[in-house]
Amino acid sequence: MGLKCGIVGLPNVGKSTLFNCLSSAKAQAANFPFCTIEPNIGTIIVPDERLNKLEELVKPERVQANVMEIVDIAGLVKGASEGEGLGNMFLGNIRETDAILHVIRCFDNDNIIHVDGNINPIRDKETIDFELGLKDLDTIDKRLEKANKMTKHGDKDAIKLVSILETVKHNLLQGKSARSAALTEEDFVILAELNLITAKPVLYVCNVDEKSLTTGNAYVDAVKKVAAEEGAEVMVICAQLESDIAELESYEERQMFLQDAGLKEPGVNKLIAASYKLLKLSTYFTAGVKEVRAWTIKVGFKAPQAAGVIHTDFEKGFIRAEVIKYEDFVKYGSEAACRDAGKLSVEGKEYVVGDGDVMHFRFNV
């Protein structure tokens, strides 16, 4: 599944530093606005200890982890929705992503300039929210103009669309996001064609200094309070520390560094996991001597849909799925042992795939 998360925020909040830690790409990181002009796109390997365990048990020829794309979008400024700071181009880049990681500066450092002269995370958040909302308002107004013309001919779909758009517009005019509008799930499906920026799920990433990583600070507390009001998640990370970890060459060095910092794993691992949760994604595995592989699916996918992620023919000709729960696979050590122990189940088209299921599909086309 081709999925993208976009990293957004004001200039000099740590977006590109975080991006470099997340992906194999290396974006320039410099202490001035618009260092990032074109969006940097990197591929993230999604860390999953379960995949490592399956590799250890099956000993396949190759292993394939889940991947997702991360897009580092240039720092927005006031007036971006009207084209300031190359804003229209940047906002267009955000529109193409599936979810937003909104990085907010929550640290003091006189050596790193702030575009507004001082540190105020709530103001910074509102600046970005305002520009994204204005861009969505422009999109809605243009679509409303067309839809209203169609309602004059009694078009029921157009009448429904106008009602949805008016509801979202009311939200935006109040400074709220499209995703918080009082709409049904069906309404949001209809709205999806507009690809509104503020309809996308968002995770607020508080970039702090190292000493605030475990305890937090007043800036983080302020962001958490505002995020709670809109039902959004917050994650605290120290981009500079993550950058230092990423530069270490060996696993042993990284583990020692993490231990000294009082961490069990790099923050970027948690961030990737949080991004998966944000996008409502799940993982299942296929495990054979040729390949052990993780597959990305949407939470709630049924067996044929999950099979279709491998190949459309698998979904079209789906017959059944053979399923072993990950915990059982690890306990018994192999597919054969699970089969002998009665831990391999045969499931049909209505089976909802569980996170971590080890699956084998039978199909006919």
SVG drawing of the C-alpha trace seen along z (x, -y; Angstrom):
<svg xmlns="http://www.w3.org/2000/svg" viewBox="-35 -38 65 71">
<polyline fill="none" stroke="black" stroke-width="0.4" points="0.0,0.0 1.5,-3.3 1.2,-5.5 2.8,-8.9 3.1,-10.9 4.0,-14.6 6.2,-16.4 5.0,-20.0 5.8,-23.0 7.3,-26.4 10.9,-26.9 13.6,-25.9 11.5,-23.6 13.5,-20.5 11.6,-19.0 14.5,-18.2 16.6,-16.9 13.8,-14.5 13.3,-13.5 17.0,-12.6 16.6,-10.3 13.5,-8.7 14.6,-7.9 17.7,-6.9 17.5,-10.2 19.6,-13.1 17.8,-16.4 19.9,-19.6 19.4,-21.0 20.4,-24.6 19.6,-27.5 17.6,-29.7 14.0,-29.7 13.3,-27.8 16.4,-25.6 14.0,-22.9 12.7,-24.2 11.6,-21.0 9.9,-18.3 12.3,-15.5 10.8,-12.1 12.4,-9.2 11.4,-5.5 11.1,-4.3 11.6,-0.7 9.1,0.0 10.8,1.6 9.0,4.7 10.6,7.2 8.0,9.8 9.6,9.9 13.0,10.5 11.6,13.4 10.0,15.0 13.3,14.7 15.1,16.5 12.6,19.4 12.0,19.8 15.5,18.9 14.3,17.7 16.4,16.7 15.2,13.1 13.2,10.8 11.0,7.9 9.8,5.4 6.9,2.9 7.9,-0.4 6.2,-3.8 7.1,-7.1 7.8,-10.3 7.7,-13.7 9.6,-16.6 7.7,-19.7 9.3,-23.1 8.6,-25.4 5.3,-27.3 5.0,-30.9 2.1,-33.3 0.5,-34.0 1.4,-30.6 -2.2,-30.0 -1.9,-33.2 1.5,-32.1 3.9,-33.6 7.1,-31.7 6.3,-29.5 3.3,-28.5 1.0,-27.3 3.5,-24.7 4.2,-23.5 0.5,-23.2 0.0,-21.2 2.7,-18.8 0.8,-18.4 -2.4,-17.6 -0.7,-14.5 0.0,-12.9 -2.2,-10.6 -1.4,-11.9 0.4,-14.9 3.2,-14.9 3.1,-18.5 6.5,-19.3 6.3,-22.0 9.4,-23.6 9.3,-23.1 12.9,-24.0 14.9,-27.2 18.1,-27.8 19.4,-31.3 21.7,-29.9 18.7,-28.7 16.6,-31.6 12.8,-31.5 10.9,-33.2 8.7,-35.1 11.5,-36.0 10.5,-34.0 9.3,-30.5 5.5,-30.1 4.4,-26.6 0.6,-27.4 1.1,-30.4 3.2,-28.3 0.6,-25.6 -2.2,-28.1 -0.2,-29.7 0.1,-26.4 -3.5,-25.5 -4.7,-28.9 -2.9,-28.5 -4.1,-25.0 -7.6,-26.0 -7.5,-28.9 -6.3,-26.6 -9.2,-24.3 -11.7,-27.1 -10.5,-28.1 -11.0,-24.6 -14.5,-24.3 -15.7,-27.7 -14.7,-26.6 -16.5,-23.3 -19.5,-24.9 -19.9,-27.2 -20.1,-24.2 -22.3,-22.2 -24.8,-25.0 -25.3,-25.3 -26.1,-21.6 -28.7,-21.8 -30.8,-24.1 -31.5,-21.1 -32.6,-19.0 -29.4,-16.9 -29.8,-14.9 -26.0,-14.1 -25.2,-17.8 -27.7,-18.8 -26.1,-16.3 -22.6,-17.6 -23.6,-21.2 -24.9,-20.2 -21.5,-18.5 -19.5,-21.4 -21.4,-24.0 -20.9,-22.0 -17.2,-21.8 -17.0,-25.5 -18.7,-26.5 -16.0,-24.5 -13.2,-26.1 -14.5,-29.6 -14.5,-28.9 -10.8,-27.9 -11.5,-24.2 -10.4,-21.4 -12.4,-19.6 -11.8,-16.3 -13.6,-17.6 -16.8,-18.4 -20.1,-16.8 -20.3,-14.4 -21.1,-10.8 -18.6,-8.2 -20.4,-8.2 -20.2,-12.0 -16.4,-11.8 -16.2,-9.3 -17.9,-11.8 -15.7,-14.6 -12.6,-12.6 -12.7,-13.5 -11.6,-17.1 -8.5,-15.8 -8.8,-18.5 -5.6,-19.1 -7.3,-19.5 -9.4,-16.4 -6.2,-14.3 -5.3,-12.7 -2.6,-14.6 0.0,-13.7 1.7,-16.6 5.4,-16.0 6.9,-18.2 10.6,-18.6 12.3,-19.2 15.9,-19.5 17.4,-16.3 16.8,-17.3 13.1,-17.6 12.8,-14.3 11.6,-12.2 10.1,-15.0 8.6,-17.2 8.3,-21.0 5.8,-23.8 5.8,-24.1 4.8,-20.4 2.1,-20.7 0.6,-23.6 0.5,-21.5 -0.9,-18.5 -3.8,-20.6 -4.7,-22.0 -4.3,-18.6 -6.6,-16.9 -9.3,-19.4 -9.3,-18.3 -8.8,-14.6 -5.3,-14.5 -2.3,-12.5 1.0,-14.1 4.5,-12.6 7.6,-14.1 10.9,-13.6 14.4,-15.2 15.4,-15.4 19.0,-16.3 19.4,-13.3 17.8,-11.1 20.3,-12.6 23.2,-11.6 21.9,-8.1 21.4,-7.7 25.0,-8.6 26.3,-5.7 27.4,-2.9 26.9,0.2 23.9,1.6 26.0,2.0 27.0,-1.7 23.4,-2.7 22.2,-0.5 24.9,-2.0 23.9,-5.5 20.2,-4.8 21.0,-3.3 23.0,-6.4 20.0,-8.6 17.6,-6.4 15.8,-5.2 14.7,-1.6 14.5,-2.4 15.0,-5.3 12.2,-7.8 11.9,-7.5 10.8,-3.9 7.9,-5.1 7.1,-7.8 6.8,-5.3 4.6,-3.1 2.5,-6.1 2.2,-7.0 0.9,-3.5 -1.7,-3.9 -2.6,-7.3 -3.2,-5.8 -5.2,-2.9 -2.8,-0.4 -2.1,3.2 0.5,5.8 0.2,9.5 3.0,11.8 3.7,14.5 6.5,16.9 8.2,19.5 11.7,20.6 11.9,18.3 10.7,15.2 9.4,13.9 7.5,10.7 5.4,8.1 2.4,6.7 0.6,3.5 -3.2,3.4 -5.9,1.2 -7.3,2.2 -10.5,4.2 -9.5,5.7 -11.1,9.1 -9.0,12.0 -9.7,11.4 -8.7,7.7 -5.5,8.7 -4.7,11.2 -5.3,8.5 -2.4,6.5 -0.1,9.2 -1.7,9.4 -5.2,8.5 -5.5,12.1 -5.3,13.4 -8.4,11.3 -10.3,12.1 -9.8,15.9 -9.8,16.1 -10.8,19.5 -9.6,19.6 -6.8,18.4 -4.7,20.6 -4.0,18.6 -1.6,19.0 -1.6,16.4 1.9,14.9 2.1,15.9 1.3,19.6 3.9,19.5 6.5,18.4 5.4,20.9 5.5,23.9 8.3,22.7 7.0,23.7 4.0,24.0 4.1,27.8 4.2,27.8 1.3,25.4 -0.7,27.6 0.0,30.6 -1.0,28.8 -4.3,27.6 -3.2,24.0 -3.7,23.5 -7.2,22.4 -8.8,22.3 -10.8,19.0 -13.2,17.8 -14.1,14.5 -15.5,12.9 -12.5,13.4 -11.1,10.1 -7.3,10.2 -5.7,9.7 -2.5,7.7 0.4,10.2 -1.5,13.1 0.8,15.4 -1.2,16.2 -1.1,18.4 -3.7,17.9 -5.4,20.4 -6.8,18.9 -7.9,19.9 -8.1,17.6"/>
</svg>
